[in-house]
């Protein structure tokens, strides 16, 4: 065993350590100092040998773990400023206004600029994420440095190096509360360097250790021999000979120390307090390119931070060829959309809605970008669940491909952000895992996902845009494929079993076809609407204040009531807004009962959607009240309405309407179609148009399931079909192509019939993508199967 030579470090030694770029160099230094092989000087993180049971159950994605470090930096900056202001952080009565006060103080202290971009540039120097070391395919080193409150050598074991301690659980303005989220990075790196110093204004100066910078190394030892899991330890050599694995952390003295990057160096700016954490050889997965690119770590961090507490600096110090600044400030996702990508948004977006589930209020905003402009940036993410500006869970873009939504053509360019910041602490625990990167499998979470799907299914702007893209895509080449479609229709008509199963109504869309349906629920003149931050009215559509609306509602169906207002679309969701809404069931002699609902505001129109209590049946008259109020300004708009419960309408074919398009008629609900499975339109795409339709050599089929039609778009140059055609005799090449398309159409229709509208985990397929994958898998077999069947001859007994 090596003997520890000393328990002192100089600032020059620590500077050298902060600037080394390989794990072997760091290990060599620790060996030279006598630390690496001396088990006594390594203290268990959280003082628990089995600490990996907690660490290993944290974030499952390497970027999410990095974001936890960034969020911890935000917390440290807020807490530092709050303490400097003399705020009792454990007893904050109004978190929103207190946080606003602290952020204003930060802005005034660290920037004298008047231009908002210059202010952000100044403030972003409080926290930085830097990449150094090796380029792809190797893993980079990632450093997170901040000007937060910092820690002393003796406080580190109870803060950054602890697990499960409640340091911040009562501080309502910060994100961290479990005191273990920041350790999730240990799954993706074996070595970390930590350098930190507490703000001298916040410590007792009589203790000399309080004024020192702390230095330690965190290492993860993978399981070997009889070890059943990894162990995470940190360097604490002081007094370790007398108290093995319970020593104290090294400290060194310096008035200032370079932990913040500048334009050219990782450790280029001297500060007198803060925290520096360097992660060596970090397993970042697909984000090994420059931190500044659309598919780099910077944008991945933005995806997980819809709203940043303060702007962050992204620094790229690896030797890439790209010109320009390698040290830039970055905002959260929402500010990025508004400031940098506003021109890429489709017209009419974002759209907003609020919804109440089990008495808890959430708000949604949906962004749709022009085709392909942000698809690399979104990387398949369809929905983000955000809490206090941090992403806590994501859903795949496949949600937009579900049969009920039929938004396949915009799924790559669509992102919905569900803001959960107004949930109670009890609801947050029901919805999110403590790792803050996934949803809990709970009835509450399922109900929220169901209500989210309801919102997306009835969002008129999404439907309209999806239909417009479909029309643009297929109207020009459908006519060329009409003979193929007519031939298929003839085959089906002459086959009794298929004729019974399939609707032969093939519709070749023209200029006035797809996308011309009346799905606009926004009202006339919406393009001229100019809203107000403080509304002066909120009333039933087309009626005067005080009007009591009366209508019918189908038993067991969702009710939809339309209002008009002069409020901005973001009345309920904009930052700092005190406006809220509530829906009540009004019963004689009882206090009003709050009900769950969703509310969408768009261009002066407000659509209320809710399920009346199921206890009411035919001929019952049910009274409701919908309030829009501002407690701070003591303003309220109250609207009463009565619904008579009627029998459900019988289905009349088709796939159901999308709600009312004019004034109020009460809730009608949607009746699912009982008609036959419709025979699809058929279209073909050649290699020249692959990029437009996201085809490649293997992909066989693209299904376009719109409100008005079903289209199967075949890749005429896919590998399986090309192989069969090349091996066929010249006279049979066209027949081979048609057999392939007819066979794949029947297979695709059979699989399509199993796609479920509502139940995500039901038997069958969950999305059109599942059907396309089945067809891709079977494509090499379809022609050999048909040829084999043709070779059989019947033998009569």
N, C-alpha and C positions, 0 to 999 in steps of 0.2 A: 504494500500500500504506500502511495506517495504521502509525503509529509507536507502540510501546508507551510509554505515558506513565509508568508506574511498575510496580514489582513488589511492591507492598505493598498489603495489605488490612487494614482495621480490623475489629474484632469487630462493630461496628455495621453495617458494610457487609454482612458475612456474614449477620447476623441478618435484614437486609432481604431478602437473596437467598433465604434459607430460607423466608420468608413470602410471597414473590410466588407468583401462581397461574396465570400464563400464560407460554407459551414466548416470546411476543414481548417481555414485560417482561424476561425473562432475557437474550434476545439484545440488547435495547437497552442493558442494563447492560454486557454484554461489548463492545459496540461503543463505548460511552462510555469504557471503560477502555483501548480500543485493542487488544483481544485478538481479536475475532471474525474480522476479515479478515486477520490476520497468520498466515500458514500456518506460520511458524517456531515459534510458541509452542504448537502443537498436536502432541502426541507420540502415535505410534501405540500403541494398546492392545496390550500384549505386545511392543512394539517391532517389530511386524511389519506391513508395509503391507497384506499380503493376509490380515489377521486375520479377515475375515468368513467365510472358508472354515471356520474353527473355530467362530466364534460362530453362524453360520447353520445349523450342524449340531447345535445343542443342542436344547433343549426346543421341541417343536412347538406347545405350548399356552401362552398367556400366564399362566395361573394356575400352571402347573408352574414357569415361570421365576421368578415371585414366591416360590414355595415354596423355591426354591434360595437366594434371599436370606435367607429366614427361617431356613433350615437353617444357613447361614453365620453368622447371629447366634447360633444355638444353639452352634455350634462355638466361636465367640469367647468366649461366656460360660463354657463348660466349660474352655477353655484358660486363661482368665484365673484362674478359681478354682483350677485345677490348679497353675498357676505360683505363685499365692499360697500354696498348701499346700507348695510345694517339691518337687512330683512331677516326675520326669524323664519328660516326656510321650513321648519317643521310645523309651523302653525299659520299657513297661508289660507286666508278665508276666501279670496277671489283669485284662483290660479290664472285665469285668462288675463285679467288686468295686471296682475303682478308680473307675469311673463312679459307682457307688453311694455311695462315700465322698465324692466331689466334690459330688454332688447334696445329700447330707446337710449338707455345709459351706455350700452355697448357701442351703439352707433356714434353717439356724441364723443365718447372717449377715444375711439380708434379711427375716426375719420372726420376731417374738416371739409370734405368735398360737398358740393351741392347737387352734382349730377348723380343719379341713382346708380349708374354703372360704376362710377368711380368710388362711390360709397361701398358697393359690394366688393369691389376689388380690394379696398383697404381692409374691410372686415374679414375677407377670406383668408388673410394672413394669420388668422388665429388658429386655423386647423388645416393640415395638408395631408394628402395621400400621395406618396411618391413611389415610383418603381425604379429599381436599380438592378444591377447584376446581369444575368444571362437573358438572351432573347429566345424566342420560340425556336426549337421545340422544348428548350429547357424552361424550368420554372423561374419566375423573377423573385427578387426580394421586395417585400412591400413594407413601407414605413408609414406609420400614422403618428403625426406630431401635432401637439396643440399648445395653446397658451391658456389652458384652464388652470384651476387652482393648484394642481400638482399634489404630490404626497411627500412626506418625510420618510427617511429610511425605516423608522419604527412604525409608521402607519400603513406602509405597503401591505404587510401580511393581513391586515383587516380590511383592505380595500381592493386594489387591483389583483392581489394574489389570494383572495379569499373565495370561498364558495358558500353560497346560501346565507350570508350575513345580511341583515336588514338595514344597510347603511342609508339607503335612499327611499325606503318604503313609505315614509311619511312626507316626502318632499314631492308635492303634487305637480311641480312644473317640469320635472325631469322624466325621462323614459325608464331608466333602470330602476328595478325594485327587487329583483331576485338575487342580484349581486353575483351572477355566475355567467351571464350571457357573453361577456367579453372573453371567457376562457375557451369558447367554442373553436377559436382559431387553432388550438393545439391539435385538433384532428388533422390539420392540413399542413403543419410544419413541425419539425422536431426541435428547432432552436429559435428562441426569441431573446432579444436584448431589450432591457427596460432601463431608461434613465429618466429620473423625475425629481423635481424640487417643488416644495410647497411655496405658495405666495408668501414672502417674508412678512407681509402686513397681516397675515392670518395666523401666525404661530407665536408661541411663547419663546422669545429670543434668549431666555436664560438657559435653555437647554441647547447646547451647541449642536447636537445631532439634528435639531429642528431646522437649522440653517444650512444643512448640508444637502448636496445632491445625492440621491440614492441610485445605486447601480446593482442590477442583478441580471442573471441569465435564466430563462425558463427552458427546460428541456423535457421532451417526451421520450421515454424509453419504451420501445415496442416490446411486446411480450416475448420472452425467451424461456427455455427450460420449462419449469413448472408454473411460470406466470400465466395467468388466464386473461389478462388484459394489460394494456399500456399503463404506465405510471407517469404522472406529470409532477416535476419537482422544480424548485428554484434555488439558486445559489444563495446561501446564508451562512457564511463561514465564521462569523464572529462568535466566540465562545462555544463553537460546535464541538470542541474536544471535551468540554465538560458537560455539554447537553446535546448529544448527537441528534441530528435531524431536527433540531429546535433552535438553531443559531440565529443570529441577527444579520441583517442585510448590510452590505458594504456602503460606505458613504465617502464622499470627497468634497472638498471645499472649493468653491469658485463663485465669484460675484455674478458672473454671467457664463453661459455655456451655449455652444452652437447646436441647437436641436431643430431649428426651423429652416426649411430650404429657401434658397434664393433662386435667381434665374439660371444659375449654372452649377450649383452644388447642393447635395442632399443636406449637408450640415453647414449652411452658409450664413445663417443669421443668429447672432448671439441674443439670448434672452435671459432674464433673471429668474424665471420660474416656468413651469410647464411640464409636459410629459412627452417622451420619445419612445416608441415601441417599434422595433424592427423585426420582421418575420422573415426568416431565411428559407430560401428554396420553397416558397409557398405554392402548394398544389392548386393553382387557380383554374385549372380545367381549360375551357375554350377561350379564356380571356387573356391569352399570352401576348397579344399584339399591343400596340401603343395604347396607353390609357386614354388617349384623346380621340380614338376612332369610334365609329358607331358600334362596332362589335367588340370594343375594348372594355376594360374594367371600369372606366369612368362612367360610361353610359349604363353599365350594369348596376353601379352604385346608385345612379339617379333613379333607375327603375324601382329600387328598394327604398328610396327616400322621396316620395311625392312632394314633401314640403320639408326643406332643410331649415333647422333653427337659425343657422348662419350659413352664408356661402362657404364653399370649401375650395381649396386649391388642389388641382390635379397636376402632378409634376412627373414628367417622363425623362429620366436621365440615361436610358439605354441608347445605344448608338443606332437609331433608326435613320433612314435616309430622308424622311419627311422634313421639309423646311418649316420655318415659323416658330412661334413661341412654344416652349415645352413646359411652361409654368403658367397656367391659366386658372381663372376662378370659374366655379361651376355652381349653378343653382339646383334646387330640387326639380323633380320631373314636371310639376305644374308650371313653375316659372319658366322652365326650359321650353315647354309647349307654347306658352304665351309670348315670351320674348324672342326666342330663336326660331321656332317652327310654326309661327302663326300662319304664314303664307302657304304651308303645306296642308293645313286643315281643309277638309271639304266644307262647302258652304252649308250653313245651318248647324254647325257643330262648334263647341260641345253642346250637348243637351244635358239638362239637370232634372233630377227627381229626388224626392225624399220618401222614405217609407218607414212605417212603424211596425215592428214585429215584437209580439209579447210585451207591448208597452215601451219598447226601446226604439229610439229614433236613429236612423242611418240616412246618409245622403249619397247620391250617385251622380257622377258626371261621366259622360261617354264622349270620347274623342274618336273621330274617324279622319284618317289622313288620305291624301291623294294616293292613288295606286302605286305601291312600291316605295314611296318616299321614306317611310320609317319601318318597313317590315324587318330589315336587318336589326334595327334598334330594338323593336319589340320582341324579336326572337321567339315568337310563338306564344307570348303571354297575352291572354285575353282579358283577365280581370285581376285587379289588385285590391286587396283589402288593407286599408291604411288606418293606423291609429296614431294620432298626434304626429303626423308627418312621416311615420315609418311604416313600410310595408310589413305586414304580419302574415300574409298568405297570398298565394296567387292561384288562379285557375287558368288552364290551358285555353288557347283560342278555339279548341274543339267545341266549346260551349255554343259558339255561334253557328256550328254546323248541325245542331240538333234539329230534328225534323220539325219541331214546333216553331223554332225561330226562323229557319230558312234564310240565314244570312251568310251563306257560304262565300259569296263573291266579295264580301268586305271583311271577312274574318282576319285576313293577314294585316289589315290596316286599322283595326278597331281595338281600342282599349277602354275599358270601363273601370273607374276608380270608385270604390265603395269606402266612404269615409266613416269610420266607426268611432270617432273621437268623442261623441256624445253618449256612448254607452256607459252604463254603470259598471263598477268594478266587478260586480257579480256576473253581469252579462259578458264582460270581457273574458272572464275565466271559462264561461260556457262556450265561447267562440274560438279562442286562440290557445294553442299550446304555449307553455312558458318559454319555449325556444323562439317564439315570435317569428316562425317561418312557415306555419301551416295551421289549418283549421282543426278544431276538435271534432271528432265524429260524434256529434250530439244532435238531439232533436232541434235545438235552437239554431244551430248552424245549418241544418237541412232546411228549416223553414225560411231562413234568410236567403239561401240559394234558390229556393222555390220562388220567393217574392222577387228576387233579382231577375230570374228568368221571365216572370210575368211582365216586369217592366220592359225587358228587351223585346219580348214578343209583341208588345203593343206600341213600341216607339215608332211613330209614323215616319220620322226622318230616316231611321235605319232601313225600314222597308222600302221607302222610296228610292234611296240611294242604291240599295242592293238590286232592285228591279231595273234601275237605269243602267247599271253596269252590265246586267244580263242582256238587256236589249242591245247595248252597244257591242257586246261580244258576239252575239249569234245571229243578229238579223241579216247581216250581209252574206253569210254562207249557208243559211238554212235552205234557201231556195235551191241551191246547188245539190242539196242532199234530199230533195223532195222525192225523186224516184226511188231512192233507197228506203225512205220512210213508207212510201206507198206500197212497195213490195212487201215490207214487213207486215203492214196492215192487212194485206191480202192473205199472207200466210196464216196470221192469227185468226182471221175471219173464217178460214176454211178448216181450222182445227178446233173441234167442238170444246175440248176442255179449256183451251186458252181463251176461246171466245166467251166462255162463262166467267173467267177470272178477270179479263182485261177490258178496260174501256178503250174503244178504238178511236176516240176523238183526238187525233193528232192535229195540233194547231201550229201552223207555220207562221211565226210572228212577222209582222211587217212594221212599217214606220209607226203605226198607231197601235201596235200590239202590246208587248210587255211594258209595264211601267206606266200605263195610262189609266189604271184603276183609281177609283176615288178613295184613297187612303189618307188624304190630308185631313188631320183633325185640328189644324191650327187656326182655321178661320181665314177670311179674306183680309187682304191688306196687311198681313203680318210683316211683310218686308219693310213697311214704313213705320213699324212700331218703335217708339223710343220710351224706354222704361224709366222708372224712378227708384232711387234707393229707399225712399220712404213712401209707401203706397197711400193713395187717398181713397181707394175703394177696392173691395174684394167681394164680388156678388155673383149670383147665378148668371150664366151666359144669356145676354139679351134681355135682362130684367133690371128693375130698379132696386135700390137698397131697400131692405125690409121685406122683399118678396119671399113668400113661403112656397117652395117648389113641391109639387105632388106628381108622383109617377109610379110606374109599375116595375117590379123586379122579379125575374124568373126564380122560382124556388131552387135553391142550391147553386145559383149562379152568382158571379161577381157583379157588383154594381159599379157603374161608371157615371159620375156626375161632373158636368162641365161648369166652370166659373170663368169670369173675366176680371182683370185687374190692370192697374198701371204700374205694377211692380216689376223690377228687373228679374230676369230669369234666375239669378243666383240669390234671391231674397233670403232663402233659408240656409244657404250653404257657404256664402262668402265669409271670409275670415272677419271676426269681430261683430257679425250680425247678431242682434238680440231678438230677431223675429222667429216665431215658432208657430206651428199649427197643431190642432188636436181635433179628433173626431170622437163624438160621444153618441152613445145610445141613450135616448131620453125616455124614461118610464115614469108614469104617474106615482108620486109618493116616494120615489127613490132618488138618490143622488145620481147624476149622469155617470154612465159607465164608459171609460175610454175604450176605443176599439183600434185594432191594427188597420193600417191603410197605406197606400202610396199616393204621392202627389207629384205631378209633373207640371212645371211652369215653362211656357214657351211663347214668347212674343205676345204677352198679355192674355194668354189663355191658360187656365189651370185645370188639369184633368185629375179628378179624385177617383180612386179605385179602391174598393174594399169588398169584403165578404160579409153580408148581414149575418147575424147569429143564426145558426142552423135550427134553433128551436122554433123559429117562425115558419108557418106553413101557409098553404093557399088561403087567400082572403084576409090574412092578418095585415093590419096597417101598422107600420113600424115608424117611429119618429126618431130623427137624428139631428145633431147639431154639429156644424163644422166651424171652428174658431180659428182665426188668424190674429195673433196678438204680439205685442211688444211690451213686456213687463216693465222695462226701463222707462219707456215713454208713456206707459199707461194707456196704450191704444189697443182697440180690439174691433175686429170685424166678425160678426156672428151671423151665420146663415142656417136657418132651420129648413128641413125638408122631410116629407113623408113618403114612404114607399109602400105600395100595396103588393103583397106577395101573390104571384100568379103561377099557373102551371108552366113547366118548362116547355118551350116550343119544340115540336118534333123536327128532327133533322130533315133538311130538304135537299141534301146532296151538296157537292162542293166541299170546300174545306173550312167553312165557317167564316163569318164576317169578323172584322177587326174592331168592333165597337161602333158607336154612333159617329157620324161625321158632321152633323149640324148642331142644333141646340140639344137641350136635355130631353131624353125620353125615359129616363130611369135606367136601371141595369138590365141588359138583355143577355149577357153571357155569350159564350161561343158553343155551338153544337158541333161535335166532331163529325167528319164526313163518314157516311155509311156506303159510299159509292164504290164501284169497282176500282181496282188499281189501274191508273191511267197509263196507256201505252206512251212511252216517251217520244219526244222529237229526237231525231238523230242528226248529229253533226260530226264532221271529221276535221282533224287538224294535222297539218304536215309539219315537218321538222323546222321549216322557216318560221313558224309561229309558236314554237315551244316556249320561248321566254315569256311571251304575252300570257300564256295559259298555264305557266308553271309546270310544263311537261318535261320529262327526260326520257332516256331510251327505255327505261323499265316501265314507266307509268303508262297504263292502258286506257284508263277511263277517268273522266271528270264529270261528276253529276251536278247539274244545275237545277236545284229544286226551288222554284219561285212560287209566288202566290198564285200565278196564273197558269203555269205550265211546268212540265218535267222534261228536262233535256239531258240526253246522254251524249257527251262529247268524246269521241274516240281519237286516240293517237294513232294515226294511220302509219306512222313510222316507228312504232314500238318494236323492240327487238324480237319478241315472240312472233308477231305477225310478219315482219320482214323475213324472218327465217323460213316460215311456211311458204310465203309467196315465192321466194327465191328457189325453193326446192320443187315447186309445183310446175307441171307442164305449162307451156305458154298459153294454151287454150283454157287452162283451169285457174289462171292467176286471179282473174276478177271473181270467179266463183269462190275461190279460197278466201278472198278478202270479205265477201259478203257473208259466207258461212261463219267466219270469225266474228263479225259484227252482230249477226243475228244470234249466234250462240251466247256471246258475251252479254247481249241485251237481255236475253231470258235469264241468265245467271244473275245479272245485276238487278233485275226486277224482283227476282225471288229473294235476294238478300235485302233489297230495299224494303220489302214488305215486312221485314223483321225489325226495322229501325223503330224504336219506341219514341213517342213524343215527350213523355213526362218522366217516367221512372228510370233514372240514370242507371241503376243497378239491376234492371229487370232482364229477363231472358231476351236474347236478341242482340242487336247492335245499338250502340249509343249515338252514332253519328254517320253521316254520309262517307266520311273518310274510312270508316270500318268497311263499308261496302266496296269502296274503291280498292282497298287492300286485298279483299277477297278476290276481286276480279284480276288484280295484278298477279296474285299467287296462282290462279288457275289458268291464266292466259296461255302458258306453254302446253297445256293439256287439252285445250278446247278442240283444235282441229284434229289431233290424233284420236280423240274420243269420238268425234262425229264420223271420221273415216272408218273407225273400227265398227261403229254401230251400223254404218251403211253396208259393211261387208257381211253382216249376219244375214242368213237366209232362214225363212220360216219353214218348219217341218211339221206337217199335220199328222196327228195320230190316226 
